[in-house]
């Protein structure tokens, strides 16, 4: 308990430097990347290794989905900040159809609709004409 | 004479019906002797009629017109010759009384029919109408007569005959046949066999007649390729200047949506309309089109984009490689999944951006300066995250001022290293700087989020909460509310964990995922319980629980937790609630908790029975839920209280009956609860001056005594002793109630008896019959009491009580016997 009340003691995602909710594979990659450079730190490296191992285990053991639990503190808060925060080459806007491209079946559909309406108009004309004079 | 046919030189005079008066039958003579006369010719100012003889007699026209007219069959459809033929037939069959001869009328008909070409044609029509054979005197061609017969068949709706007769006409002649066929278009369009024959007949006229051309095309089974052109040509002919027909035709032939409420919008028109709408969307905003629609309009690029965004390499692989968009998105997919740059596949305007991204995304030592292509494109930034966190990416001053958002993003990433190393002051300061500079809401909100964490770790929870409140207001996402709840939960008393509840409620409204909502509600419940729970159930928690029960829950245990909480703290609401249930287990669990809430709010025999029935339903689930064991014990305790309490508001007997019928009790409970319920009901009946009903007596008293006698060996010695004690006490209570009622009733019956003794004829048959009835009733009461004497023998009922009962019954029986003798 600190002056301001209870605070989070450790946050496994922040320790490993991965975003909140990162998949286990990403956490493992971060762990390997961080531990590679620890040997040269000696005893301090040992302590840090212990921290990292604990953080990785915590992520590995967490229940799924991670965000169903209301702990730990989430950084970043908005996952979109990690994925894409705007459109561009890797997050392209919708593609549209050029005006000169026409569906292949459009002529057939048009002919079928024209035929259908022609039949309707023929019936209509027959009703209007009545029986012809001899 | 009119013009002649170009082909056969036949004059084209139209049929002539002849003078209107000729063939008219009128009444002549006087009142006593009426005759029928028929007009056969007409001269200046006079009408010649056949009257008494076959010699025509002149009548002034005015006088003729004033004579009464005799109607003839088909008269309105016939010309002059036809009327004469009909008059002749009427003369023959006797329906006209005339002195003139049939031959004289026929001769007049022939004269009329052959007066001109037009008259001949008119007469021919009359022959067809009347179904008469050809009249050689008319000198018309066989084809012309066939034509008239075809027309008659068309009018009669005989389309098969029409086609046969038209087939007998010269192939290129009689163009009027097009209209005859058109007149029967409905039949032809509905019958492929007729349609084929009609199409052949129309062939010679298609070039010159728009009707023939349109009808022939319409009769085809499938749409001809030139159908739009045919429609465009025929629409003005068929529909004139009808604006809707013109608009529909325009839409079909030239594109564009069909007018609203288009007439005759059949499947083909709807299919075209759908495709045109898809096409319009594909060109403007394809977001609402599904993959099938995109495939239909040929928008392969969007299909490839979506597959790429979904990370679905397999789907990308199914699309045509020939399409440049497919190659482009495959290359992006390869870069995203394997970090490979396929420059040949990428679109030229994207290739450099991807290459620059790859330079900054790969692992490298030292630092690299970001390229403008990357700074300008936020979609590249996630690839740089690891190097940005390690602060390996730098910016030139020019790019920093040109792309401030990228600079802020890099600074935000850099705080991650400080967070990792727990340099809270640095993190707080950096976050504050970013928050001051940025104009992008997501970056501002994240800076506030990171700054809040640092403030929290520095011990300033109030400031951390203030920052998170601002983040929520700027960019409301669920994680800001989760973080705020986390911070608020640590705030010391008196607010304590309850300060987190409003934030958790915000989580439930911001998230779209049920699992996260469940997590927030569970956390809120746990926090509230951790603060001691108690009667002050927070309104915000009640709202969360009610909302959670109003939506489907996958987790049965969570669902029950919500119900239990509501039962304990929100039962007024629960008693009338209709929680959503996902499974039979949830349905029955909810039903039980609602029934309990209803009983708690309105205790009565009905609501207690409702709770018992709901528990029985829950116990029948397979597997039986664990919680039903505890609830059964709770219910048994409640039944105990109701049976023992002098003034309990609920009659427990119906609930006990439900549980007995469901066989939820063990043998000991089954026997004792039944007997206690019997004693309870017997006492209640006695209070009403009645005996326990025979059915309840059998089910709750005498039946259980039989069961005890048969199965007591299944009970342990101690259980046997306990059960027999309860049964004895209950039996004594029931026997007391029954005998008391018998005695009371006996007193009433004695009073009745004495009243009968005071009647004028006390030995009369009516009085004796009434007395017999009184004794029958007394005997029935005594019969109900006698089994108890036998039942008490096998149970530890004290002897004094048994003797008292026996004495009372013996006394009453003896009295009944004496009385019966007195009236024998």
Interface residues (C-beta under 8 A of the other chain):
Chain A: X1 X2 X3 X4 X5 X6 X7 X8 X14 X15 X17 X20 X33 X65 X67 X68 X69 X70 X71 X72 X73 X74 X75 X76 X77 X78 X80 X81 X82 X83 X84 X85 X86 X87 X88 X89 X90 X91 X92 X94 X95 X96 X97 X98 X99 X101 X102 X103 X104 X105 X106 X107 X108 X109 X110 X111 X112 X113 X114 X115 X116 X117 X118 X119 X120 X121 X122 X123 X124 X125 X126 X128 X129 X130 X131 X132 X133 X134
Chain B: X14 X15 X121 X125 X147 X148 X151 X154 X155 X176 X179 X180 X182 X183 X184 X185 X186 X189 X211 X214 X215 X217 X218 X220 X222 X223 X224 X225 X226 X227 X228 X230 X231 X234 X235 X237 X238 X239 X245 X248 X249 X252 X253 X263 X264 X266 X267 X268 X269 X271 X272 X275 X279 X282 X283 X284 X285 X286 X287 X296 X297 X298 X299 X301 X302 X304 X305 X309 X325 X332 X336 X350 X353 X354 X357 X376 X377 X378 X379 X380 X381 X382 X383 X385 X386 X389 X409 X412 X416 X417 X419 X420 X440 X442 X443 X445 X446 X449 X450 X453 X456 X457 X459 X460 X461 X462 X464 X471 X475 X477 X478 X479 X480 X482 X483 X485 X486 X489 X490 X491 X492 X504 X507 X513 X515 X516 X518 X519 X520 X523
